[in-house]
């Protein structure tokens, strides 16, 4: 029988979400969360395998790296866009 996990499922999900959405490396995110970066890397790998099976099948390693980088950049731009929409809405309702 395996020992009980030190991390809750909610913490795992949130850590993976942060790691995937961040422009930082998994190692940097793991250190910020005060956990072993390799543990987080394993969670991210499992998440990707569960949510993106065969998403990059048939790609050569260089194409996979490029695809990953483009996906990361896309997430980053989506977060920036969401922030700008919120800021625009805030200033649009401010009567100054």
Buried (B, 14 or more C-beta within 10 A) or exposed (E): EEEEEEBEEEBBEEBBEBBBBBEEEBBEBBBBBEBEBEBBBEBBEEBBEEEEEEEBEEEEEEEEEEEEEEBBEEBEEEEEEEEEEEEEEEEEEEEE
